[in-house]
Amino acid sequence: MAIASASGGGVPAHARTFLGHPLGLFLLFFVEMWERFSYYGMRAILVFYLTKHFLFGEQPAFAVYGAYTALVYITPIIGGYVSDRYLGPRKAVLAGGIFITVGHLLIAAVEAPAGVQGSALNGFYLALAFIIVGTGFLKGNISVLVGKLYPRDDTRRDGAFSIFYMGINTGAFIGPLLIGYLGERMGWSYGFGAAGVGMALGLIVFILLRRDLHEVGEPPVPAALKARTPLGLSVEWVIYVGAFVAVLLAWSLVRNQGAVGTLLIAGSVFTVGYILLTSFRALPKVERHRIFAALFLVALSPLFWALFEQAGSSLNLYTDQSVDRTVLGWEMPASWFQSVNSFFIITLAPLFGLLWTAMGKRGIEPSAPFKFGIGLVLVGAGFFALIMGAPASGLTPAIFVILLYMLHSMGELCFSPIGLSSMTRLSVASMTGLMMGTWFLATAAGNFIAGLIAQATGGEGAGPAQVLEVYGRIGWFSMGVGVVVLVLAPFVTRLMHLDTIGDDAHALAGEAAIGEPAAAGVNTREERKP
């Protein structure tokens, strides 16, 4: 089957295929599946490890969790820039896989007896730093590689991203089940070790079968990458040395929630200020309006993810301490509930895609701002599903936690793919990467705020009543903001000037299947529909 086209790009015509797609797609599917397996599996037991092994209080544990997850969503901005300018996505993915594997295995290797901190705790923070930097290299760039397998005018691009994002959610579903069981029931080192082995499997396959990528994802200027610097090293090795320096910086930041907050505030003010300044100085009225509409959507992102990301922190501990998890006399691990979101994404994403398509054909599909409003209402309503199901005393039936995750997953499908697509549709070509990076920054801010909210649910003498009280407040707030957004949606939609945007020109390939905030890369030039 011919792969290349007159428009250029993609793997060559003689590339091997499977199910009509180049084999490189399934290689990337496998790598991403194991990377998400390791990330979501480790995320499912991270707070448990801090509170049950290192004997942290809930508030310090949530602070570390919030700083870690925020940094995980900041580093892809830097990794995307380094890949665009120097390494190319292929080398970036390889470097990221190595750093992530080292990080997970290091957690298992430095484990000390329960309650012992000291060097073991510092080693744990160092391991998190390796994962943070590795995710920065890998996460965005592997999505870019998928896009580069196909010419811009290839009609299979949407299907390719749908297959790829199934890999994301498959790994996110299996990871908490296996890693959670091993960590909670067999020993923490077994869980973290399994996460490292999973990432190592993906890395080995990537190295052995990278020929199926052909020339896709090579450095933009290979000769420049090999050039010597005043340090006596090539540009490529200076980047790798810089990555180790970044590990040390992340090692310091992951323990300092205040510093991460300051970094996010400074980064947000600078980025949004630059976008606004550029919009007023260089863009015509219509394009400027679209940027304003995009920034409105970006401003809503931290609120949504701050509530949604309670899953790995406060909701995880609530499930462990206050939910009846017994099935046929056997108590399932609390970490298993982290797989429920991925299950609903896998099952509901096709239905939402069909729903939007059917409504679009009838001219009644909601606008992007309206979908955001729906998402905020749903994520708030999810907390009330839990509150209404919680008894005055005793354990909460598990079905109400599952109902919360279902509503949150539905909200995610109204938020994540729509937001990612909107960043590319509304921005001008010269600012697409910057707008996508701003989306990542807003997601990082949401994860940071999630840590602050989680801390409000814990503390000395706090019990499930305080957790539910906080959930009630943030639930009402989110639904209230969601209703306001629904009212404002027509006005924001007018700023988007959809009648002249060329609806198919900038849509993100595979947007209907995206099921997590960082699914797409920062550089989306090769991911967009022609």
C-alpha positions, 0 to 999 in steps of 0.5 A: 500500500502506498503511504506517501503522497504528493504533499510529502511527509509520512513513511515511504511507499514500501513501508510495511503495514498492518490493518492498513496502517504503517507498522510504526504506528503500532510500535508507538502504540506499544511504547505509549501504552507501557509509558501510560501503564507506568505513569498511571500505575505509579500515580495510583499508589503514590499517595499511599506510599507516602502515607503508609510507607514514609508515614507522611501526614495527608497534607504533606503527601498531597503537597508532594503529589500536587508539585509532582503532577504539576511539574509533569505537565510543565516539562513537555513544553520544554521537551517539545521546544528541544525536540522542535529545535534540536533533537527531533521527536525520535531521539526525544522519545528515546531519551525520555523512555530512558529517564522514566525507566531509571526513575521507576526502578530507582524508587524500588531500589532505594526503598528502606524499611517503613518509616525510615526517611533520610537518604531513602526519601531523598532517593525517592524524590530523585526518582520522581525528578527522573520521571518528570524530566523523562515525561517532558521528553517523551509525552508530547513528542510521541504524539508528534511522531504519530502525526509524522507517519502520515502525509498531511492529506492522508485520510487515515490520520484520524483513525491512526490517532484513534488507535494510538489513544486507545493505547493511552487508555489501555495502559492507563486502565491496566497500570493501576490494576497490576501495579496497584495490586503489587504495591498494596498487597505484595510490597511497594517495591514490587509495584514501582518495579513493575512500573519500571519493567513496563516502561523498559519493555516499551523502550526495548521494543522502540529500540529494536523496531525503530526501523519501522519509523524509517526516517520519520522524526529525525533531527531537523538539522542533523549536522547542527546537532553534532556540532561541537560547543565550547564545552567540548561536547556536541550539541546533542550531548550538551542537551543530555547533560542539561537534562541531568541538571534539570533532574537536580532542579526537579529534585529540588522543586518536587519537595517545595510546593511554594516554589512550584506555585511561584514558577507557575504564576510567573510562567502564566503571567509571562506567557499570557502577557506575551500572547496578549501583547502580540495579539494587540500589536501584530494580529488583525481584529478577527485573529485577535478575537480568536486568541481571546476566545482561546484564552477564555477556554484556557482560563477554565482549564485549571478549575476543571483539572483541579477538581478532576485530579482529586482522583489520585490524591484525596479521592484515592485516600477516601476510597481507601479509608471510607469506601466499602470495597468488598466483593464476594468477601474479598476486599479489592485494592483501593488503587483499582478504582484509578482504572475506572476513569480509563474504562469509561473513556474507552467505552464512552469516547466513541459514543461522544464522537458519534453524538457530536457528529450526529448533532453537527449534521443537524446543525445543533452541535454545541460550541466549544465554550458550551461543551466546556460549560457542560464539562464543568457542571459534570465534574462538579455533579460528580462530587454530589453523586458521592456526597448523596451516596455517603451514609451518615456513618459507616462505609460508602458503597463503591457504586457511588465512587464509580458514579463519580468517575463516570460523571468526571469521565463524561466531563473530560470528554467535553473538555480535553479533546475540545480544548486541544482541538480549539488551541489549534483551530483558534490560533494563528500558524505562528502561535500554535505551539505557544497556545498548546504550550499555554494549554499545558501550563494551565493543566499544570496549574490545575494539578497544582491547585488540585494539591491545595484542594486535597490538603484542605480535605486532610489534616489533624483529626480530619475525617470523611465528613471534612472531605465531603464538605470540601467536595460539596464546596468545590462541586457547587463552585464548579457547577456555578462557573459552568452555568455562567460559562453556558450563558457566556458561550454564545458571546465567546463563540462570536469571538471565534468567527467560525463562519470564516475559520475553515472548520476543517483546516485546523482540527486536531487529528484524532480529536474525538478519541483524545482522553487525557489532558496531555494527549497531544504534543506541543508541536501540532503542525503535523498532527492537524487535519489538512 
